[in-house]
Amino acid sequence: MTTLSKPLAGKVALVTGGSRSIGAAIAKRLAADGAQVVLTYSASPQKAAAVVAEIEQAGGQALAIAADAGEPAAVRSAVAQTVEAFGGLDILVNNAGLALGGPIEEIAFDTYERMIAVNVTGVFVATQEAVRHMKPGGRIIQIGSSMTRYAAVPTASLYTLTKGAITGFNRSLVRDLGPKGITVNTVHPGPTDTDMNPADGPVAQIVGPGMAIGRYGQPHEIASVVAFLASSEAGFVTGADIVADGGLTA
C-alpha cells in the first residue's frame, strides 16, 4: 500500500450528510484513498449502512452516526464520536444541506429557520468542533453551490442565501486557521445528478441548455475535487472557491 495509491492513509475524515448522492460519493472516495471515514445521516439509516458496507467490503473502515446537522448537540457529538472511534480528526467535509424554498413572499419563517440551522449553523458548529482536534495538515472542505455565482432558476433565494454565507465564512476562516496549518476551501457543485436534482428532473429542463459540456455532473466527479483538496497535494490551496459546474457559470 503506497502513499501514491492511498494518499489519505492514516487520516480520519468526517463527512456530514454522507448517506446519499454527493455525500456518499465523497465518503466512498475518501475511504478508497485510505482514510478512515465517519459519515453522518439524518433520515436515511439504510442508505448510510449501505455506504459503510460498501466501504468495508472494499477493505476500508467506516462508521455511520445519526446526527441531524440542524441540531448543534448532535453535531458536536458526531465530532466527539469520530475522535473516540478513530483517535483523531484530519478532514472535515461539511456536505449536509437542505434545498427548501419558493417565492420569497411565500417562504414560511420556520422554513427559513430550518435552512439556516442545517446549512449555516450546522457548518459553523461542525467546523468549530473539528478544529479543536485538528493538527497541522488538517483540511476543512465546505460544499457550497454554483448558484452563489449564477442563480439559474427562480425560487432559490433562501438556498442561495445559506450557501453565500458559507462562502463568506470561509474567506475569513482561512486567516484564523492558516497559522495552525489547516486549509479551508469551498467546492461549488453545479447541476449534479442527485436525489434532490436528478438529471431528468424539472430543473434540468431549465439549466440543461446552459451546460457547456452538455450534461449534468455525477457525484463521483464532485468527490474527485474534494479528494484533491483533502490530500497533501493541496497543501498550498486555501481560501479557494472551486466551481465544478460543467461550465454553467463560465
Backbone hydrogen bonds in HBPLUS format (Angstrom, degrees):
<---DONOR---> <-ACCEPTOR-->    atom                        ^
c    i                          cat <-CA-CA->   ^        H-A-AA   ^      H-
h    n   atom  resd res      DA  || num        DHA   H-A  angle D-A-AA Bond
n    s   type  num  typ     dist DA aas  dist angle  dist       angle   num
A0006-LYS N   A0002-THR O   2.85 MM   4  5.95 147.3  1.95 148.2 158.4     1
A0009-ALA N   A0006-LYS O   3.09 MM   3  5.44 160.9  2.13 123.9 122.3     2
A0008-LEU N   A0033-ASP O   2.69 MM  25  5.29 155.5  1.75 156.0 154.2     3
A0011-LYS N   A0008-LEU O   2.99 MM   3  5.44 155.7  2.05 140.4 139.9     4
A0036-GLN N   A0011-LYS O   2.88 MM  25  6.29 164.7  1.90 161.0 161.3     5
A0090-ASP N   A0012-VAL O   2.88 MM  78  5.23 159.7  1.92 139.1 145.6     6
A0091-ILE N   A0012-VAL O   2.98 MM  79  6.25 150.3  2.07 156.6 157.8     7
A0013-ALA N   A0036-GLN O   2.81 MM  23  6.12 166.6  1.83 163.8 167.2     8
A0038-VAL N   A0013-ALA O   2.82 MM  25  6.19 158.5  1.86 158.6 166.0     9
A0014-LEU N   A0091-ILE O   2.83 MM  77  6.23 155.5  1.89 157.2 163.9    10
A0093-VAL N   A0014-LEU O   2.84 MM  79  6.18 166.0  1.86 168.3 169.3    11
A0015-VAL N   A0038-VAL O   2.82 MM  23  6.23 163.0  1.85 162.6 168.1    12
A0040-THR N   A0015-VAL O   3.05 MM  25  6.50 154.1  2.12 149.7 153.9    13
A0016-THR N   A0093-VAL O   3.04 MM  77  6.41 162.5  2.07 167.4 172.2    14
A0018-GLY N   A0040-THR O   2.87 MM  22  5.66 141.1  2.03 150.8 163.3    15
A0024-ALA N   A0020-ARG O   3.14 MM   4  4.56 161.1  2.18 103.5 107.1    16
A0025-ALA N   A0021-SER O   3.07 MM   4  6.34 161.3  2.10 155.0 160.6    17
A0026-ILE N   A0022-ILE O   2.92 MM   4  6.16 153.0  2.00 151.8 159.2    18
A0027-ALA N   A0023-GLY O   2.97 MM   4  6.21 164.4  1.99 150.7 154.5    19
A0028-LYS N   A0024-ALA O   2.98 MM   4  6.19 166.0  2.00 152.5 156.0    20
A0029-ARG N   A0025-ALA O   2.96 MM   4  6.07 152.9  2.04 142.1 149.9    21
A0030-LEU N   A0026-ILE O   2.92 MM   4  6.09 171.5  1.93 160.5 162.0    22
A0031-ALA N   A0027-ALA O   3.07 MM   4  6.19 154.8  2.14 143.7 151.0    23
A0032-ALA N   A0028-LYS O   2.90 MM   4  6.06 152.8  1.98 141.7 149.5    24
A0033-ASP N   A0029-ARG O   2.97 MM   4  6.24 136.8  2.16 142.9 154.7    25
A0035-ALA N   A0030-LEU O   3.00 MM   5  5.60 155.5  2.07 153.9 145.9    26
A0034-GLY N   A0031-ALA O   2.91 MM   3  5.07 158.6  1.95 108.2 112.9    27
A0037-VAL N   A0061-GLN O   3.04 MM  24  6.38 166.5  2.06 151.8 149.5    28
A0063-LEU N   A0037-VAL O   2.92 MM  26  6.46 137.9  2.10 148.9 159.5    29
A0039-LEU N   A0063-LEU O   2.88 MM  24  6.35 157.1  1.93 158.7 166.3    30
A0065-ILE N   A0039-LEU O   2.90 MM  26  6.27 155.9  1.96 153.3 159.7    31
A0041-TYR N   A0065-ILE O   3.06 MM  24  6.38 142.1  2.21 148.6 152.2    32
A0067-ALA N   A0041-TYR O   2.81 MM  26  5.76 162.5  1.84 156.9 163.0    33
A0048-ALA N   A0044-SER O   2.95 MM   4  6.17 156.7  2.01 155.0 162.4    34
A0049-ALA N   A0045-PRO O   2.93 MM   4  6.10 159.3  1.97 145.9 151.4    35
A0050-ALA N   A0046-GLN O   2.94 MM   4  6.17 146.1  2.06 141.3 150.9    36
A0051-VAL N   A0047-LYS O   3.04 MM   4  6.33 150.0  2.13 145.6 152.5    37
A0052-VAL N   A0048-ALA O   3.07 MM   4  6.39 164.5  2.09 153.4 157.0    38
A0053-ALA N   A0049-ALA O   2.89 MM   4  6.08 159.5  1.94 146.7 152.7    39
A0054-GLU N   A0050-ALA O   2.96 MM   4  6.13 155.7  2.02 144.2 150.4    40
A0055-ILE N   A0051-VAL O   3.02 MM   4  6.28 159.5  2.07 150.8 156.1    41
A0056-GLU N   A0052-VAL O   2.91 MM   4  6.14 164.4  1.94 154.7 159.0    42
A0057-GLN N   A0053-ALA O   2.84 MM   4  5.97 154.5  1.90 147.9 155.2    43
A0058-ALA N   A0054-GLU O   3.18 MM   4  6.34 135.3  2.39 136.5 147.0    44
A0058-ALA N   A0055-ILE O   3.16 MM   3  5.22 132.3  2.40  95.4 108.2    45
A0060-GLY N   A0055-ILE O   2.90 MM   5  5.20 155.9  1.96 149.8 142.8    46
A0059-GLY N   A0056-GLU O   2.94 MM   3  5.01 159.3  1.99 105.9 111.2    47
A0071-GLU N   A0068-ASP O   2.98 MM   3  5.51 165.3  2.00 122.9 124.5    48
A0074-ALA N   A0071-GLU O   2.93 MM   3  5.37 122.1  2.27 113.0 127.5    49
A0075-VAL N   A0071-GLU O   3.07 MM   4  6.39 154.0  2.14 154.6 162.7    50
A0076-ARG N   A0072-PRO O   2.92 MM   4  6.17 167.2  1.94 156.8 159.6    51
A0077-SER N   A0073-ALA O   2.99 MM   4  6.13 155.3  2.05 141.8 148.9    52
A0078-ALA N   A0074-ALA O   2.97 MM   4  6.18 149.7  2.06 142.1 149.9    53
A0079-VAL N   A0075-VAL O   3.15 MM   4  6.50 155.9  2.21 151.9 157.1    54
A0080-ALA N   A0076-ARG O   3.03 MM   4  6.31 163.4  2.06 150.0 154.8    55
A0081-GLN N   A0077-SER O   2.79 MM   4  6.00 157.5  1.84 152.9 159.1    56
A0082-THR N   A0078-ALA O   2.98 MM   4  6.12 147.5  2.09 140.5 149.1    57
A0083-VAL N   A0079-VAL O   3.08 MM   4  6.40 164.4  2.11 154.5 157.1    58
A0084-GLU N   A0080-ALA O   2.95 MM   4  6.15 157.4  2.01 146.9 153.8    59
A0085-ALA N   A0081-GLN O   2.86 MM   4  5.93 155.6  1.92 144.5 150.8    60
A0086-PHE N   A0082-THR O   3.01 MM   4  6.12 165.0  2.03 155.2 158.4    61
A0087-GLY N   A0083-VAL O   2.72 MM   4  4.84 130.4  1.96 134.5 139.9    62
A0139-ARG N   A0090-ASP O   2.83 MM  49  6.24 153.3  1.90 157.6 166.2    63
A0092-LEU N   A0139-ARG O   2.87 MM  47  6.26 161.5  1.90 161.1 166.9    64
A0141-ILE N   A0092-LEU O   2.83 MM  49  6.14 160.8  1.87 167.0 172.7    65
A0094-ASN N   A0141-ILE O   2.91 MM  47  6.34 146.2  2.03 151.9 162.5    66
A0143-ILE N   A0094-ASN O   3.07 MM  49  6.08 153.4  2.14 155.0 148.2    67
A0102-GLY N   A0155-THR O   3.03 MM  53  4.25 136.0  2.23 128.3 133.9    68
A0106-GLU N   A0103-PRO O   2.78 MM   3  5.37 159.5  1.82 123.8 131.0    69
A0111-THR N   A0108-ALA O   3.01 MM   3  5.24 130.8  2.26 101.7 115.2    70
A0112-TYR N   A0108-ALA O   3.14 MM   4  6.58 154.9  2.20 149.3 156.1    71
A0113-GLU N   A0109-PHE O   2.91 MM   4  6.21 161.1  1.95 150.7 155.4    72
A0114-ARG N   A0110-ASP O   2.99 MM   4  6.08 153.5  2.06 136.9 143.7    73
A0115-MET N   A0111-THR O   2.98 MM   4  6.20 161.2  2.01 151.9 156.8    74
A0116-ILE N   A0112-TYR O   2.97 MM   4  6.22 163.7  2.00 155.9 160.2    75
A0117-ALA N   A0113-GLU O   2.91 MM   4  6.04 156.1  1.97 144.2 151.3    76
A0118-VAL N   A0114-ARG O   3.05 MM   4  6.29 160.9  2.09 152.2 155.3    77
A0119-ASN N   A0115-MET O   2.83 MM   4  5.69 154.6  1.89 152.6 158.6    78
A0120-VAL N   A0116-ILE O   3.00 MM   4  5.07 146.1  2.12 127.1 134.3    79
A0121-THR N   A0116-ILE O   2.86 MM   5  6.21 164.5  1.89 159.9 164.8    80
A0122-GLY N   A0117-ALA O   2.89 MM   5  6.03 132.4  2.12 137.7 151.6    81
A0124-PHE N   A0120-VAL O   2.97 MM   4  6.27 164.0  1.99 157.6 162.0    82
A0125-VAL N   A0121-THR O   2.90 MM   4  6.09 173.9  1.90 161.8 162.5    83
A0126-ALA N   A0122-GLY O   3.03 MM   4  6.04 165.6  2.05 142.9 147.6    84
A0127-THR N   A0123-VAL O   2.97 MM   4  6.01 161.4  2.00 147.8 153.4    85
A0128-GLN N   A0124-PHE O   2.87 MM   4  6.01 168.0  1.89 154.7 158.5    86
A0129-GLU N   A0125-VAL O   2.94 MM   4  6.09 165.4  1.96 154.0 157.5    87
A0130-ALA N   A0126-ALA O   2.88 MM   4  5.93 159.9  1.92 145.5 152.0    88
A0131-VAL N   A0127-THR O   3.06 MM   4  6.17 170.0  2.07 158.9 159.5    89
A0132-ARG N   A0129-GLU O   3.26 MM   3  5.53 141.3  2.42 103.1 113.5    90
A0133-HIS N   A0130-ALA O   2.89 MM   3  5.58 160.8  1.93 119.8 126.3    91
A0138-GLY N   A0135-LYS O   2.99 MM   3  5.77 132.9  2.22 149.1 153.6    92
A0137-GLY N   A0181-GLY O   2.72 MM  44  5.50 168.9  1.73 133.8 137.8    93
A0183-THR N   A0138-GLY O   3.08 MM  45  6.46 153.8  2.15 155.7 149.4    94
A0140-ILE N   A0183-THR O   2.88 MM  43  6.12 154.8  1.94 151.7 160.1    95
A0185-ASN N   A0140-ILE O   3.00 MM  45  6.46 157.4  2.06 156.1 162.1    96
A0142-GLN N   A0185-ASN O   2.90 MM  43  6.35 163.3  1.93 157.4 161.3    97
A0187-VAL N   A0142-GLN O   2.87 MM  45  6.26 164.9  1.89 172.2 173.8    98
A0144-GLY N   A0187-VAL O   2.73 MM  43  5.75 156.7  1.78 145.3 152.4    99
A0148-THR N   A0145-SER O   3.19 MM   3  6.01 173.1  2.19 120.0 122.0   100
A0146-SER N   A0189-PRO O   3.01 MM  43  5.66 159.0  2.05 142.8 136.9   101
A0149-ARG N   A0146-SER O   2.94 MM   3  5.54 160.7  1.97 115.0 121.5   102
A0150-TYR N   A0146-SER O   3.12 MM   4  6.45 151.1  2.20 143.9 152.8   103
A0160-THR N   A0156-ALA O   2.93 MM   4  6.11 166.2  1.95 158.5 162.5   104
A0161-LEU N   A0157-SER O   2.91 MM   4  6.04 146.7  2.02 141.2 150.5   105
A0162-THR N   A0158-LEU O   3.18 MM   4  6.53 157.3  2.24 150.3 154.1   106
A0163-LYS N   A0159-TYR O   3.11 MM   4  6.44 159.8  2.16 151.3 156.9   107
A0164-GLY N   A0160-THR O   2.84 MM   4  5.89 152.8  1.91 147.8 155.3   108
A0165-ALA N   A0161-LEU O   3.11 MM   4  6.31 144.9  2.23 141.5 150.2   109
A0167-THR N   A0163-LYS O   3.23 MM   4  6.59 150.3  2.33 142.8 150.3   110
A0168-GLY N   A0164-GLY O   3.18 MM   4  6.51 160.7  2.22 151.6 155.0   111
A0169-PHE N   A0165-ALA O   2.95 MM   4  6.12 156.9  2.00 146.4 153.6   112
A0170-ASN N   A0166-ILE O   3.01 MM   4  6.17 163.1  2.04 150.9 153.5   113
A0171-ARG N   A0167-THR O   3.31 MM   4  6.54 152.9  2.39 142.9 149.5   114
A0173-LEU N   A0169-PHE O   2.96 MM   4  6.06 152.5  2.04 147.0 156.0   115
A0174-VAL N   A0170-ASN O   3.11 MM   4  6.22 147.6  2.21 154.1 156.2   116
A0175-ARG N   A0172-SER O   3.04 MM   3  5.63 140.8  2.20 112.7 122.2   117
A0176-ASP N   A0173-LEU O   3.02 MM   3  5.14 124.6  2.34  99.5 113.9   118
A0177-LEU N   A0173-LEU O   2.97 MM   4  6.21 160.2  2.01 159.4 164.8   119
A0178-GLY N   A0174-VAL O   2.80 MM   4  5.42 140.9  1.95 137.5 145.1   120
A0180-LYS N   A0177-LEU O   2.98 MM   3  5.13 138.3  2.16 103.2 115.8   121
A0182-ILE N   A0177-LEU O   3.17 MM   5  5.33 167.4  2.18 148.3 144.4   122
A0181-GLY N   A0178-GLY O   2.92 MM   3  5.20 162.7  1.95 113.6 118.8   123
A0239-GLY N   A0184-VAL O   2.64 MM  55  5.64 169.2  1.65 163.2 166.6   124
A0186-THR N   A0240-ALA O   2.92 MM  54  6.19 171.1  1.93 168.4 171.4   125
A0242-ILE N   A0186-THR O   2.85 MM  56  6.21 163.3  1.88 171.8 168.9   126
A0188-HIS N   A0242-ILE O   2.74 MM  54  5.93 170.4  1.75 152.1 154.4   127
A0244-ALA N   A0188-HIS O   2.98 MM  56  5.96 159.5  2.03 133.5 139.9   128
A0190-GLY N   A0244-ALA O   2.87 MM  54  5.91 143.9  2.00 136.6 127.2   129
A0217-GLY N   A0191-PRO O   2.93 MM  26  6.21 178.1  1.93 149.4 149.7   130
A0194-THR N   A0192-THR O   2.89 MM   2  5.87 104.5  2.47 118.5 103.5   131
A0193-ASP N   A0217-GLY O   2.89 MM  24  6.04 170.4  1.90 152.2 150.2   132
A0201-GLY N   A0198-PRO O   2.96 MM   3  5.04 162.2  2.00 117.2 116.5   133
A0205-GLN N   A0202-PRO O   3.21 MM   3  5.41 136.1  2.41  99.2 110.2   134
A0206-ILE N   A0203-VAL O   2.92 MM   3  5.31 138.1  2.09 107.2 119.0   135
A0207-VAL N   A0203-VAL O   3.01 MM   4  6.35 166.6  2.02 163.5 165.6   136
A0208-GLY N   A0204-ALA O   2.84 MM   4  5.05 144.8  1.97 131.0 139.3   137
A0210-GLY N   A0207-VAL O   2.87 MM   3  5.41 144.5  2.00 118.2 129.2   138
A0211-MET N   A0208-GLY O   3.10 MM   3  5.50 169.6  2.11 118.6 121.8   139
A0214-GLY N   A0211-MET O   2.99 MM   3  5.02 155.0  2.06 103.4 111.2   140
A0212-ALA N   A0246-GLY O   2.98 MM  34  5.87 114.6  2.43 138.7 156.2   141
A0213-ILE N   A0246-GLY O   3.26 MM  33  5.59 142.3  2.41 148.5 150.9   142
A0221-GLU N   A0218-GLN O   2.83 MM   3  5.43 143.9  1.96 119.4 130.1   143
A0222-ILE N   A0219-PRO O   3.13 MM   3  5.34 126.1  2.44 101.6 114.5   144
A0223-ALA N   A0219-PRO O   3.00 MM   4  6.32 157.5  2.05 150.8 157.9   145
A0224-SER N   A0220-HIS O   3.03 MM   4  6.20 137.6  2.22 133.9 143.5   146
A0225-VAL N   A0222-ILE O   3.14 MM   3  5.36 123.7  2.47 100.9 113.9   147
A0226-VAL N   A0222-ILE O   3.16 MM   4  6.54 161.5  2.20 151.2 156.1   148
A0227-ALA N   A0223-ALA O   2.84 MM   4  6.04 157.4  1.89 149.3 155.7   149
A0228-PHE N   A0224-SER O   3.14 MM   4  6.39 151.6  2.22 141.9 148.1   150
A0229-LEU N   A0225-VAL O   3.14 MM   4  6.49 164.8  2.17 152.0 155.3   151
A0230-ALA N   A0226-VAL O   2.92 MM   4  6.15 139.1  2.09 148.1 160.2   152
A0231-SER N   A0228-PHE O   3.04 MM   3  5.23 147.3  2.15 104.2 114.1   153
A0234-ALA N   A0231-SER O   3.22 MM   3  5.79 160.7  2.26 111.1 116.3   154
A0235-GLY N   A0232-SER O   3.18 MM   3  5.28 148.5  2.28 118.9 115.6   155
A0237-VAL N   A0234-ALA O   3.00 MM   3  5.17 165.6  2.02 115.5 118.6   156
A0248-LEU N   A0245-ASP O   3.12 MM   3  5.63 163.6  2.15 117.6 122.3   157
A0250-ALA N   A0247-GLY O   3.19 MM   3  4.96 159.4  2.24 100.0 106.1   158
